[in-house]
Amino acid sequence: MIAPDVNQLAVLFHAARGRSTMNPIDHSSPPGFSRREWLLKLCAGFGGIALMDAVTHADDGNAIQGGTHFAPRARRVVMLFMAGAPSHIDLWDEKPELTMRHGQAPPADAPNNGVSFGLENARLLRPVAPYQRYGESGLALSSLLPNLGRCADRLCFLRGIHADNSAHEAGRMQLHTGFTSHGKPALGAWLGYGLGSENRDLPSFVTLNVARTCSGNGFLPASYQGTTLITPSIDGQSAVVPHLTEAGISADVKRRQFDLTGRLNAANSTVTASDSQLDGMIRSMELAFRMQTAATALGDLSQETRATLDLYGVGQPGVDDTARQLLLTRRCLEAGVRCVSVGIGGDWDHHGDIAGRLPTNARSIDQPVAALLTDLEQRGMLDDTLVICGGEFGRTPMFQTDPRRVTQPGRDHNRFGFTMWLAGGGVKQGISFGATDPLGFAAVENRVHIHDLHATVLHLLGLDHERLTFQHAGRNYRLTDVAGSVVHEIIA
């Protein structure tokens, strides 16, 4: 058979998948053949899947679907997720007036989260630790974060973030998927769908310590769901992908099993309707076979120098877990993974005893997060890696006593105004954009909704959030739903 031109194959492939490369998706079927028939006419089973994979990555390994909408500033994304909602007031949104008014009753017109409890006799609560100014930018961070403070000139704070729901699950869903309900694709899944992976032997989207509800593919093909990794051991002996290998079965036998499965699926496809989920699972299984070698090397931290291990804090009590997770994160990015989402610092839901618990959480992330930024910069990767850090919402300026946990005061949920920060990937450095009111209740200046954040993230990766769509249930869906504006003011 004469080898077809790869660009022509790309056009045929996109037509067979029923979507446009750069415009909202057109699901009309091309005349004369279906996508599955097209694959079968070229070759059978996993040969067809392999060809599809080659066409999918036909450009330069940096983009699929015909490339980005415009020149990207970033190639990859890290989401550092602080599950439970960290207190912006105690970490990176200094409020001198709150300190002065410590112990007073909160304003009568303070926003009501709708889920408050234990606030009948609430009083304003100053930060649990003093703030310090860092770097040439003079940005203020809590003294609980001295290592991250030394990275202040690389950071871009968004201090006017707001969201739509004060319940944890809904808030987490919105931060990761753009929606407060289940069943929608995560940011990493959208990036895999829009851009693909830079390494065909690894998934485009991986997660550590993140709930499956926040890393799923939703209605996108199954191959775009997040692949769960586990924290690697320092000696490189533990597998970072659970159940990837099967004891007692050689790679040759496993290859023949996949080939047989491929032939059976190809035979079945001649009598059944097209099934994108099945196609996605087939691609996932083929990827899993290739990952048996690639992922083993990925999690081998014994390849790192002693200086790098010390930089992250590997082996230090209270820091080691996050250190190994973020070291694995850097190795994933370096190997070509498009998006890494990692839960850091344990439980940040400080309804009670925030003065006792927050310093422990902060210490667990301070050195490893600063090390990740430093390591990426030293390797020339920070400029095209977008790092995002924050939780599903913030906390209130007044204390609450939560009898369900401890009697020491903590803070309630606050979706009306909180802080997240970005670094690298084309954003301005050493700046603060937006603000909450003088007590930290609500965003009042240069407000940024979660949809705006997502629109900006996609923009930095060269994707127009209004054009990256997928048709489901009779409508075109996108990460930003029907809203969102790019925050051009923070782009370098």
C-alpha positions as CSV (number, residue, x, y, z in Angstrom):
1,M,0.0,0.0,0.0
2,I,1.3,3.4,-0.9
3,A,2.0,5.4,2.3
4,P,-0.5,8.3,2.4
5,D,0.6,11.8,3.1
6,V,0.5,12.5,6.9
7,N,-1.3,15.8,6.5
8,Q,-4.0,14.2,4.4
9,L,-4.3,11.5,7.0
10,A,-4.7,14.2,9.7
11,V,-7.6,15.8,7.7
12,L,-9.3,12.4,7.3
13,F,-8.8,11.6,10.9
14,H,-10.3,14.8,12.2
15,A,-13.2,14.4,9.8
16,A,-13.7,10.8,11.0
17,R,-13.7,11.9,14.6
18,G,-16.4,14.4,13.7
19,R,-14.7,17.6,14.9
20,S,-13.1,20.7,13.4
21,T,-9.5,21.3,14.3
22,M,-9.9,24.9,15.4
23,N,-13.6,25.8,15.4
24,P,-16.5,24.6,17.6
25,I,-16.9,20.9,16.8
26,D,-18.8,19.8,13.7
27,H,-20.1,16.3,14.4
28,S,-21.5,15.7,10.9
29,S,-20.3,12.4,9.5
30,P,-18.2,12.4,6.3
31,P,-19.9,10.7,3.4
32,G,-19.2,7.1,2.5
33,F,-17.4,5.8,5.6
34,S,-17.4,6.0,9.4
35,R,-14.4,6.6,11.6
36,R,-14.2,2.9,12.5
37,E,-14.5,1.8,8.9
38,W,-11.7,4.2,7.9
39,L,-9.4,2.7,10.5
40,L,-10.2,-0.8,9.4
41,K,-9.6,0.0,5.8
42,L,-6.1,1.2,6.6
43,C,-5.1,-1.8,8.9
44,A,-6.6,-3.9,11.6
45,G,-6.6,-3.9,15.4
46,F,-3.9,-2.1,17.2
47,G,-2.2,-1.4,13.9
48,G,-5.0,1.0,13.2
49,I,-4.8,2.4,16.7
50,A,-1.1,2.9,16.3
51,L,-1.7,4.8,13.1
52,M,-4.3,6.9,14.8
53,D,-1.8,7.7,17.5
54,A,0.8,8.7,14.9
55,V,-1.7,11.0,13.1
56,T,-2.8,12.4,16.5
57,H,0.7,13.5,17.1
58,A,1.5,14.3,13.5
59,D,2.8,17.8,14.0
60,D,5.8,18.0,16.3
61,G,4.6,16.2,19.4
62,N,3.6,19.5,20.9
63,A,0.0,19.7,19.8
64,I,-2.9,17.7,18.2
65,Q,-6.1,18.7,16.5
66,G,-4.1,20.7,14.1
67,G,-2.2,22.8,16.6
68,T,-3.0,25.6,19.0
69,H,-5.3,28.5,18.2
70,F,-2.4,31.0,18.6
71,A,1.1,31.0,19.8
72,P,1.3,29.5,23.3
73,R,3.2,30.9,26.2
74,A,3.2,27.7,28.2
75,R,3.5,24.0,27.1
76,R,2.5,22.3,30.4
77,V,0.6,22.9,33.6
78,V,1.0,22.0,37.3
79,M,-2.0,22.3,39.6
80,L,-0.9,22.4,43.3
81,F,-4.2,21.8,45.0
82,M,-4.6,22.6,48.7
83,A,-7.7,20.5,49.5
84,G,-10.0,21.8,52.2
85,A,-9.5,25.5,51.4
86,P,-6.5,27.3,52.9
87,S,-6.9,30.5,54.7
88,H,-5.9,33.3,52.4
89,I,-5.9,35.7,55.3
90,D,-3.3,33.6,57.2
91,L,-1.0,32.9,54.2
92,W,-0.9,35.5,51.5
93,D,-3.5,38.2,51.9
94,E,-2.2,40.6,54.5
95,K,-5.0,42.6,56.3
96,P,-3.6,45.2,58.8
97,E,-7.1,46.4,59.6
98,L,-8.1,42.8,60.6
99,T,-5.1,42.7,63.0
100,M,-6.1,46.1,64.5
101,R,-9.8,45.0,64.9
102,H,-9.0,41.6,66.4
103,G,-11.7,40.5,68.8
104,Q,-14.4,42.8,67.5
105,A,-17.7,41.7,66.2
106,P,-17.8,41.2,62.4
107,P,-19.7,43.7,60.3
108,A,-23.4,43.1,60.1
109,D,-23.4,43.1,56.3
110,A,-20.7,40.4,56.1
111,P,-21.4,37.8,53.3
112,N,-23.3,34.7,54.3
113,N,-21.8,31.5,53.0
114,G,-24.9,29.5,53.6
115,V,-23.0,26.8,55.3
116,S,-21.9,28.6,58.5
117,F,-22.0,27.0,61.9
118,G,-20.6,27.9,65.3
119,L,-20.6,31.7,64.5
120,E,-23.2,32.9,66.9
121,N,-20.6,34.7,69.0
122,A,-17.9,35.0,66.3
123,R,-15.3,37.7,66.5
124,L,-12.7,38.9,64.1
125,L,-9.5,36.9,64.2
126,R,-6.1,38.2,63.2
127,P,-3.6,36.0,61.3
128,V,-2.0,33.2,63.3
129,A,1.5,34.4,62.3
130,P,2.9,37.8,61.2
131,Y,3.5,38.7,57.6
132,Q,6.9,39.6,56.0
133,R,7.9,41.4,52.8
134,Y,10.0,39.4,50.4
135,G,12.2,40.1,47.4
136,E,12.5,43.2,45.2
137,S,8.8,43.1,44.6
138,G,8.1,43.5,48.3
139,L,5.2,41.1,48.2
140,A,3.8,40.1,51.6
141,L,3.6,36.4,52.6
142,S,3.1,34.8,55.9
143,S,6.2,34.2,57.9
144,L,5.1,30.5,57.9
145,L,6.3,30.4,54.3
146,P,9.9,31.6,54.3
147,N,11.1,29.4,51.5
148,L,8.2,30.4,49.2
149,G,8.7,34.0,50.3
150,R,12.2,33.8,48.8
151,C,10.5,33.0,45.5
152,A,8.2,36.0,45.7
153,D,9.7,37.7,42.7
154,R,8.5,34.8,40.5
155,L,4.9,34.8,41.8
156,C,1.8,36.3,40.4
157,F,-0.9,36.6,43.1
158,L,-4.6,36.7,42.2
159,R,-6.1,38.2,45.4
160,G,-9.6,38.8,44.0
161,I,-10.6,35.2,43.2
162,H,-14.3,34.2,43.8
163,A,-16.3,31.1,43.2
164,D,-20.0,29.9,43.2
165,N,-20.3,27.4,46.0
166,S,-19.1,27.2,49.6
167,A,-19.4,23.4,49.9
168,H,-16.2,21.5,49.5
169,E,-17.2,19.0,46.9
170,A,-18.9,21.6,44.7
171,G,-16.0,24.0,45.1
172,R,-13.4,21.3,44.2
173,M,-15.4,20.3,41.2
174,Q,-15.6,23.9,39.9
175,L,-11.9,24.6,40.4
176,H,-10.9,21.4,38.5
177,T,-13.7,21.1,35.9
178,G,-15.4,24.5,35.7
179,F,-18.7,23.1,37.0
180,T,-20.1,22.5,40.5
181,S,-21.7,19.2,39.4
182,H,-20.2,15.8,38.6
183,G,-19.5,14.3,35.2
184,K,-17.5,17.1,33.6
185,P,-13.9,16.8,32.2
186,A,-11.1,18.1,34.4
187,L,-8.7,20.8,33.2
188,G,-6.1,18.2,32.5
189,A,-8.5,16.1,30.4
190,W,-9.3,19.2,28.3
191,L,-5.6,19.9,27.8
192,G,-5.1,16.3,26.7
193,Y,-8.0,16.6,24.3
194,G,-6.8,19.9,22.9
195,L,-3.0,19.4,22.9
196,G,-2.1,15.8,23.5
197,S,1.0,14.6,25.2
198,E,4.6,15.3,24.3
199,N,5.5,11.7,25.1
200,R,3.5,8.9,23.4
201,D,4.6,6.5,26.1
202,L,3.1,8.5,28.9
203,P,-0.4,9.9,29.6
204,S,-1.0,13.6,28.9
205,F,-2.6,14.0,32.4
206,V,-1.5,12.5,35.7
207,T,-2.6,13.1,39.3
208,L,-1.3,12.5,42.8
209,N,-3.5,12.8,45.9
210,V,-6.4,14.2,44.0
211,A,-10.0,12.8,44.1
212,R,-11.1,10.9,41.0
213,T,-14.1,13.2,40.7
214,C,-11.6,16.0,40.1
215,S,-9.5,14.2,37.5
216,G,-12.0,12.4,35.3
217,N,-12.6,12.7,31.5
218,G,-16.3,13.3,31.9
219,F,-17.9,13.1,28.5
220,L,-14.5,13.2,26.7
221,P,-13.1,9.9,25.4
222,A,-11.7,7.7,28.2
223,S,-8.1,8.1,27.1
224,Y,-8.1,11.7,28.4
225,Q,-8.8,10.8,32.1
226,G,-6.1,11.5,34.6
227,T,-3.8,8.6,35.4
228,T,-3.4,8.2,39.2
229,L,0.2,8.0,40.4
230,I,1.4,7.1,43.9
231,T,4.2,8.6,45.8
232,P,7.5,7.0,44.8
233,S,10.0,5.5,47.2
234,I,13.5,7.0,47.4
235,D,15.2,3.8,46.3
236,G,13.1,3.6,43.1
237,Q,11.7,0.2,43.9
238,S,8.0,1.0,44.2
239,A,5.8,1.4,41.2
240,V,4.3,4.8,40.7
241,V,1.4,3.5,38.7
242,P,-0.7,0.9,40.5
243,H,-1.3,-2.5,38.8
244,L,0.6,-1.5,35.7
245,T,2.6,-4.7,35.5
246,E,1.4,-8.3,36.2
247,A,3.7,-10.6,38.0
248,G,4.8,-13.7,36.0
249,I,3.8,-12.4,32.6
250,S,6.6,-11.3,30.3
251,A,6.4,-8.2,28.0
252,D,6.2,-10.5,25.0
253,V,3.2,-12.4,26.3
254,K,1.5,-9.2,27.3
255,R,2.1,-7.8,23.8
256,R,0.5,-10.9,22.2
257,Q,-2.5,-10.5,24.6
258,F,-3.0,-6.9,23.4
259,D,-2.7,-7.9,19.8
260,L,-5.3,-10.6,20.2
261,T,-7.6,-8.2,22.0
262,G,-7.1,-5.7,19.2
263,R,-8.1,-8.3,16.6
264,L,-11.2,-9.2,18.6
265,N,-12.2,-5.6,18.9
266,A,-11.6,-5.0,15.2
267,A,-13.8,-8.0,14.4
268,N,-16.5,-6.8,16.7
269,S,-16.4,-3.3,15.3
270,T,-17.7,-4.5,11.9
271,V,-21.0,-5.4,13.5
272,T,-21.5,-2.8,16.2
273,A,-21.9,0.9,16.2
274,S,-19.0,3.3,16.8
275,D,-18.2,3.6,20.5
276,S,-15.8,6.4,21.5
277,Q,-15.5,5.1,25.1
278,L,-14.4,1.7,23.8
279,D,-11.9,3.4,21.4
280,G,-10.6,5.4,24.3
281,M,-10.2,2.3,26.5
282,I,-8.3,0.6,23.7
283,R,-5.9,3.5,23.4
284,S,-5.6,3.6,27.2
285,M,-4.7,-0.1,27.3
286,E,-2.1,0.3,24.5
287,L,-0.7,3.3,26.4
288,A,-0.5,1.2,29.5
289,F,1.6,-1.4,27.7
290,R,4.1,1.2,26.6
291,M,4.1,2.8,30.1
292,Q,5.4,-0.4,31.7
293,T,8.9,0.7,30.8
294,A,8.5,4.5,30.7
295,A,6.7,4.8,34.1
296,T,9.2,2.6,35.8
297,A,11.9,5.0,35.0
298,L,9.7,8.0,35.8
299,G,9.4,7.0,39.5
300,D,13.0,6.1,40.1
301,L,14.1,8.9,42.4
302,S,17.4,7.2,43.0
303,Q,18.5,8.8,39.7
304,E,18.4,12.2,41.4
305,T,21.4,13.8,42.9
306,R,21.8,14.3,46.7
307,A,21.7,18.0,46.2
308,T,18.3,17.8,44.4
309,L,16.9,15.5,47.1
310,D,18.0,18.0,49.8
311,L,16.6,20.9,47.8
312,Y,13.1,19.4,48.0
313,G,13.4,18.1,51.5
314,V,13.3,14.4,50.8
315,G,13.8,12.5,54.1
316,Q,12.8,15.4,56.3
317,P,10.1,14.7,58.9
318,G,6.8,16.4,58.0
319,V,8.1,17.4,54.6
320,D,9.2,14.1,52.9
321,D,5.8,13.1,51.4
322,T,5.3,16.4,49.6
323,A,9.0,16.5,48.6
324,R,8.8,13.2,46.8
325,Q,5.5,14.0,45.2
326,L,6.8,17.3,43.8
327,L,10.0,15.7,42.7
328,L,8.0,13.2,40.8
329,T,5.9,16.1,39.4
330,R,9.1,17.7,37.9
331,R,10.1,14.3,36.5
332,C,6.7,13.9,34.8
333,L,6.9,17.4,33.3
334,E,10.4,16.8,32.1
335,A,9.3,13.5,30.5
336,G,6.5,15.2,28.5
337,V,3.4,14.9,30.6
338,R,1.1,17.8,29.7
339,C,-0.7,18.4,33.0
340,V,0.1,17.2,36.6
341,S,-2.5,17.8,39.4
342,V,-1.2,17.1,42.9
343,G,-2.8,17.5,46.3
344,I,-0.4,19.1,48.7
345,G,-0.2,19.7,52.4
346,G,-3.0,17.3,53.7
347,D,-6.2,18.7,55.1
348,W,-6.5,22.5,55.0
349,D,-10.1,22.6,56.3
350,H,-9.3,24.5,59.5
351,H,-12.7,24.9,61.1
352,G,-11.0,24.4,64.5
353,D,-7.6,25.0,66.0
354,I,-6.2,26.9,63.0
355,A,-3.4,28.3,65.2
356,G,-2.2,24.8,66.0
357,R,-2.8,23.1,62.7
358,L,-2.0,25.7,60.0
359,P,1.8,25.9,60.8
360,T,2.1,22.1,60.3
361,N,0.4,22.3,56.9
362,A,2.4,25.3,55.8
363,R,5.7,23.7,56.8
364,S,4.9,20.5,54.8
365,I,4.6,22.5,51.6
366,D,6.9,25.5,52.0
367,Q,10.3,23.9,51.1
368,P,9.0,21.4,48.4
369,V,7.0,24.0,46.5
370,A,9.8,26.5,46.6
371,A,12.1,23.8,45.4
372,L,9.9,22.9,42.5
373,L,9.9,26.5,41.3
374,T,13.7,26.7,41.7
375,D,14.3,23.4,40.0
376,L,12.1,24.2,37.0
377,E,13.9,27.5,36.7
378,Q,17.3,26.0,36.9
379,R,16.4,23.5,34.2
380,G,15.0,26.2,31.9
381,M,11.5,24.9,32.2
382,L,9.7,27.5,34.3
383,D,9.2,29.9,31.4
384,D,7.0,27.4,29.6
385,T,5.5,25.6,32.7
386,L,2.5,27.3,34.3
387,V,2.2,26.5,38.0
388,I,-1.1,27.2,39.7
389,C,-1.5,27.0,43.5
390,G,-4.6,27.3,45.7
391,G,-7.7,25.6,47.2
392,E,-11.4,25.5,46.3
393,F,-12.1,28.7,48.2
394,G,-10.8,30.7,51.2
395,R,-11.7,31.2,54.9
396,T,-13.6,33.9,56.8
397,P,-11.9,36.7,58.8
398,M,-13.7,35.8,62.0
399,F,-13.2,32.7,64.1
400,Q,-15.7,29.9,64.7
401,T,-15.7,27.3,67.4
402,D,-16.3,23.9,65.9
403,P,-17.5,21.5,68.6
404,R,-17.3,18.6,66.1
405,R,-13.5,18.8,66.2
406,V,-11.8,20.9,68.9
407,T,-12.8,23.9,71.0
408,Q,-9.9,26.1,69.7
409,P,-11.1,28.6,67.1
410,G,-10.8,28.2,63.4
411,R,-12.3,29.8,60.3
412,D,-15.4,29.0,58.2
413,H,-15.6,28.6,54.4
414,N,-15.5,31.7,52.2
415,R,-16.2,31.6,48.4
416,F,-16.6,35.4,48.1
417,G,-13.0,36.4,48.0
418,F,-9.7,34.5,48.3
419,T,-6.2,34.1,46.8
420,M,-4.5,31.9,44.3
421,W,-1.1,32.3,42.8
422,L,0.5,31.5,39.5
423,A,4.1,31.3,38.4
424,G,6.0,30.8,35.1
425,G,4.2,30.0,31.9
426,G,4.0,33.6,30.6
427,V,2.5,35.4,33.6
428,K,4.0,38.5,35.1
429,Q,6.3,38.0,38.0
430,G,6.4,39.6,41.4
431,I,2.9,41.2,41.2
432,S,-0.4,41.1,43.0
433,F,-3.6,41.5,41.0
434,G,-7.0,42.1,42.6
435,A,-8.0,42.6,46.2
436,T,-10.5,41.7,48.8
437,D,-12.0,44.3,51.2
438,P,-9.9,45.5,54.2
439,L,-11.0,42.6,56.3
440,G,-10.8,39.9,53.7
441,F,-14.4,39.0,53.3
442,A,-15.0,39.5,49.6
443,A,-13.2,40.3,46.3
444,V,-13.8,44.0,45.5
445,E,-11.1,45.0,43.0
446,N,-10.2,43.3,39.7
447,R,-12.3,40.3,40.6
448,V,-11.4,37.0,38.9
449,H,-14.0,34.2,38.7
450,I,-12.9,30.6,38.4
451,H,-14.1,30.7,34.8
452,D,-11.8,33.7,34.2
453,L,-8.9,31.7,35.7
454,H,-9.6,28.8,33.4
455,A,-9.9,31.0,30.3
456,T,-6.6,32.5,31.2
457,V,-4.9,29.2,31.7
458,L,-6.1,28.0,28.3
459,H,-5.0,31.2,26.7
460,L,-1.5,30.8,28.0
461,L,-1.4,27.4,26.4
462,G,-2.5,28.8,23.1
463,L,-6.2,27.8,23.3
464,D,-9.2,29.9,22.9
465,H,-11.6,28.8,25.7
466,E,-14.6,29.6,23.5
467,R,-13.4,27.4,20.7
468,L,-12.1,24.4,22.6
469,T,-15.5,22.6,22.7
470,F,-17.0,19.1,22.7
471,Q,-20.6,18.2,21.8
472,H,-22.4,16.3,24.4
473,A,-26.1,15.9,25.1
474,G,-27.0,18.1,22.2
475,R,-24.9,21.1,23.1
476,N,-21.3,22.3,22.8
477,Y,-19.6,22.1,26.2
478,R,-16.4,23.9,27.2
479,L,-14.3,24.2,30.3
480,T,-15.6,27.7,31.0
481,D,-19.3,26.8,30.4
482,V,-20.8,29.9,28.9
483,A,-18.7,32.5,30.8
484,G,-15.1,33.5,31.4
485,S,-12.8,36.2,30.2
486,V,-9.0,36.1,29.8
487,V,-7.2,38.2,32.5
488,H,-4.8,39.9,30.1
489,E,-3.5,42.2,32.8
490,I,-1.4,39.4,34.3
491,I,0.1,38.1,31.1
492,A,3.7,39.2,30.5
